[in-house]
Amino acid sequence: MTSDLVSPRKRDEKLPQLSPLTGPDGLLKLFTKNVLEAALNEEMTEHLGHEKNQAEPDRESTNVRNGTRSKTVISDAAGEVRVEVPRDRESTFEPQIVKKRQRRLADVDEIVLSLCAKGMTTGEISAHFSEIYGASVSKETISRITDKVVAEMQEWANRPLDAIYVAVFIDAIHVKVRDGHVANRPVYAATGVTVDGQKDVLGLWMGIGGEGAKFWMSVLVDLKNRGIRDVFFLVCDGLKGLPETVTNVCRKQLFRRASFT
């Protein structure tokens, strides 16, 4: 998986070097933290048998949540990620998604990227977690983890955007998606440069490969519906169907001043 979202030969040297998904302040680090902590908290709920602050007063066990401990894990693209691991009073909780003494997370970058992309079904997301956990947690816990992650990612994916972007770069990252079988699928990332030079990941969309005009129209309509009105330059590299969509349809109907590069 490449961490370079914009092809070097397509960059304008006057624009900032874009690497918004990765690096010390990359969005992938935040996504990874959110996904892991959501999963860990649901694991704790299964371990204790009740939600946070929902313990029955007459239950037999006196074990309850007892704060968190910080732990730093490492992934290939996100780098070091600091997560808060929940603790229980009796210290019997054995986390599974981030095991005790585990530091490096294998394949977490691809998993997190696929979970965050629009177009993933709930079943596909659940299948990812089922493969991670195997039989170590219940189907009910996997369902709760899936619901929690989906809700958080939808909030990010549907947030309002600025009205004007100097440039929008679109590129593909290929990830493995698991739903009965493993298949390589592209995640398309749109990165905007604001009028004050700030970089912003506008969205992620799951494709199937070989997307055409219909798919790209849905992506551009999504960006428009979230507030974009003007894009000075739309930059991509070898994405089938996107140039034709921008040139023939979207430039006139969606964005007032978009031009394709």
Buried (B, 14 or more C-beta within 10 A) or exposed (E): BEBEBBBEEEBEEEBEEBBBBBBEEBBBBBBBBBBBBBBBBBBBBBBBEBEEEEBEEEEEBEBBBEEBEEBEBEBBBBBEBEBBBBBBBEEEBEBBBBEEEBEEBEBBBBBBBBBBBBBBEEEBBBBBBBEBBEEBBEEEBBBBBBBBBBEBBEEBBEEEBBEBBBBBBBBBBBBBBBBEEEEEBBBBBBBBBBEEEEBBBBBBBBBEEEBEBEBBBBBBEBBBEBEBBBBBBBBBBEBEBBBBBBEEBBBEEBBEEBEBB
